[in-house]
Amino acid sequence: MLLLQITRGLLELFLGMQAQTKLGVVGVLLLLAVGVGMRAQRAGLAVGAAVLFTLLMIHA
């Protein structure tokens, strides 16, 4: 359980750093929207932000 939490934290840190270097503030805000959408159980917000984030990372 602890290993899973550590792995998840490192993955979040890595994605945040990647988003900030490639997309700037927009990437960080999209990751924040994904997290908020998941916590609020709003599938539309989470999926929409994840798709937009993926498309922007592909083009960056």
Secondary structure by P-SEA (a helix, b strand, c coil): caaaaaaaaaaaaaaaaaaaacccaaaaaaaaaaaaaaaaccaaaaaaaaaaaaaaaaac
